[in-house]
Amino acid sequence: QVQLVESGGGLVQAGGSLRLSCAASGISFSINVMGWYRQAPGKQRERVAAISSGGLSDYADSVKGRFTISRDNAKNTVYLQMNSLKPEDTAVYYCNARRPGAVGANYWGQGTQVTVSS
């Protein structure tokens, strides 16, 4: 059974920082592309950042220079360090695991709320 469990969300003032964690089980973590997505009220879910099995990362333009994604394959965990948070970063953040080339191997966590006050 695949489980992705996010933690680290909360309420923070603009300019502050949070670090999200996503602990994975039931998958071969090291070969998965791991990603963070977010969905604000009334908006579509959008990809925030992703990191490949080899450690290559990419980011949405809106978070470049402020957010950093990383992974610890020994702990089956992916992180999202969020700095200089803005009110527009307020959303539910979801962890995603995807195994390239494997049909159906695309999993989601339950989400964690991040609220940035102005």
N, C-alpha and C positions, 0 to 999 in steps of 0.2 A: 504494500500500500504506500503510495507516494504522499508525502506530507511536506509542505513548505510552510514554516511558521515564522511570521514576521514579528518583530518587536522593535521598540525604540521610538515609536511615535509619541506625540504629545502636543502640548501648547507651548509656544515660544514667541518671544517678541521679535519684531522685525530686526534683522541684523544678527540674530542669534544663530546657534548651531544645533543640529541634532544628528545622531548617527543611527541609522536603521540597520537591523540585522535580519537575516533570513536563514534559518537552519533547515537544511533539507535532509530527508530520509527516504529510503525506498527507491532511490535512483543512483546511477553511477555518476556521482556529482562531477567528478573531474572532467568528464567528456561532454558535459552539458554547457550550452551557452546560457548564462544567467543574466537576467535583466530586472530592472525596476521600471514599473509603469505607474502612472497616477491618473486619477479621475476626479475632477472637481464637479460639484453639483451642476447639472445641466449641460455638462460637456462630455465629449467622447474620451475614452481612455487613450492616453498617449504614452509613448515610450520615453522614459527619462534617460536611461543609461543601460548599456549592456557590456558584458565582458565575456570574451571567448574562452575556450578551454586553455588556450595558450597565453591568456592574460591581456589580449588586445581589447581596448575599451573604446567606446564611442558614446557621445552625449547629444542630447537635444540642444539646439542652439540656445534655448532659454536658460539652460543651467550650466553651460560651459564656463569653466573658470571658478565656479562656486561649488559644484558637487563632484565627488570622487567615488567611483565604484571600485571595489576590490573584492578579492575572494581568497579564502583559506581552504584549500582542498583537503588538508588534514582534518579540518573541523567541519567539512561539508557546509560551509557558511559563506554567504555573500553579504557584503556591507555596502551601505550608501552613506558616505559622509556628506552632510549638507551644511554649508557655511553661507553666511550673508543671506539668510533667508528673507524672503519677501512675502507680503500678504498673498500675492498671486501664486505662491507655492502651496497654498492651502489645498489639500486634496486627500483622498484615500490613496495610499501607496501600496502597490501590489508587487510581490516577488513573482518572477516567472522563470521556469526552467524549460529549456528546449534542447532536444538532441537533434542536431542537423541530420537530415536524411532519413529520419525515423518517423513514419506516419503515426500520428496520434501521440507522439511523445512530446507533449506540450502541457505544462502543468502550472497551476496558479495557487498562490497563497490566499488567505482569507482577507488580507488587507490590514493596514494600520493607518489610523487617522493622524494627519499632520495639520496643525492649525497654527498659522502665523498671524499674530495680531499686530496692528499698526500703531 
